[in-house]
Amino acid sequence: MSETAGQPKFGTTDLLLLTMAVIWAINFSVVKYAMQIFSPLAFTGLRVGVAAAVLGTMALVSERTSLTRRDVLLLLGLGVLGNGLYQLLFVSGMARTRAGNAALIVAAAPGFIALASRFRGLEKLGRRMIAGVALSVVGVAVVMLGSARATAGSSTFLGSFLVFCGVICWTFFTVLLQPHTARIKVVQLSAITMAGGAIPLLIVSAPALLATRWSAVGWEGWAALFYASVISMVVAYMFWYRGLRLLGPTRTAVYSNVQPIIALLVAWLFLSEAPTAWQWGGAATIIAGVFLTRT
């Protein structure tokens, strides 16, 4: 099916974005599991560093767009925001909250992206979209209120709040990056922005990496790292950038709608995180909000 800038039909890009959503939904449990093996800071630096190395190699052997120094510096700066600060907040939050909570908070991102896109002049914001954004915010509040209640003897509010701060970083990263996706090759764009996040993260995480007992990391830990870096941050990011270029930020972000239910089920099956009433209430409110932003 054809995909035009004006009114894109459901096609290959949408199928790839659905695949991306499933990959990212599973990734919540993968990252949560990896926190039992690595420290959050070491895992974040290693994860983004591996993804940057893979994307950099791909960029070297693929067709590239001619970029100015200003372009490169701008993309590196956006990478610090979207692949550095966001990943640090996300993984640090995941270590302190339930995988389901994190998935639900991230699922509200389309509402925030729609709002930011409106202020940037990229999208129109009607009454239904305003209502959708408001519902998404309420849903996040419900999840965070539930996080403030003790789970297995400890509150997960701090972790949920860190994930929420990460969502705000991801929102601005997505909206600010979108105009550049039309003229810069996807692999090149991914490589530069990932490098922008990897450089400061590797510096900050160096002590944690040196303190890691590598002999204690079994195949399960390396498999989790491979999934969280190569599958989640290389393969899925390729699909994300394609969506930004062809469909725009809001329609691309709406595929986060698929993530929370899958993430809750995976966390239930593999991490024994039984969904709470707060999570189901937040899920229903967030999904309703995302639906309104797209209808």
Stockholm file with secondary structure:
# STOCKHOLM 1.0

chainA/1-295         MSETAGQPKFGTTDLLLLTMAVIWAINFSVVKYAMQIFSPLAFTGLRVGVAAAVLGTMALVSERTSLTRRDVLLLLGLGVLGNGLYQLLFVSGMARTRAGNAALIVAAAPGFIALASRFRGLEKLGRRMIAGVALSVVGVAVVMLGSARATAGSSTFLGSFLVFCGVICWTFFTVLLQPHTARIKVVQLSAITMAGGAIPLLIVSAPALLATRWSAVGWEGWAALFYASVISMVVAYMFWYRGLRLLGPTRTAVYSNVQPIIALLVAWLFLSEAPTAWQWGGAATIIAGVFLTRT
#=GR chainA/1-295 SS CCCCSSSCCSSHHHHHHHHHHHHHHHHHHHHHHHTTTSCHHHHHHHHHHHHHHHHHHHHHTSCCCCCCHHHHHHHHHHHIIIIIIHHHHHHHHHTTSCHHHHHHHHHTHHHHHHHHHHHTTSSCCCHHHHHHHHHHHHHHHHHHHHHHSCBTTBCCHHHHHHHHHHHHHHHHHHHHHGGGGGTSCHHHHHHHHHHHHHHHHHHHHHHHHHHCCGGGCCHHHHHHHHIIIIIIIIIHHHHHHHHHHHHCHHHHHGGGGGHHHHHHHHHHHHHCCCCCHHHHHHHHHHHHHHHHHTC
#=GC SS_cons         CCCCSSSCCSSHHHHHHHHHHHHHHHHHHHHHHHTTTSCHHHHHHHHHHHHHHHHHHHHHTSCCCCCCHHHHHHHHHHHIIIIIIHHHHHHHHHTTSCHHHHHHHHHTHHHHHHHHHHHTTSSCCCHHHHHHHHHHHHHHHHHHHHHHSCBTTBCCHHHHHHHHHHHHHHHHHHHHHGGGGGTSCHHHHHHHHHHHHHHHHHHHHHHHHHHCCGGGCCHHHHHHHHIIIIIIIIIHHHHHHHHHHHHCHHHHHGGGGGHHHHHHHHHHHHHCCCCCHHHHHHHHHHHHHHHHHTC
//
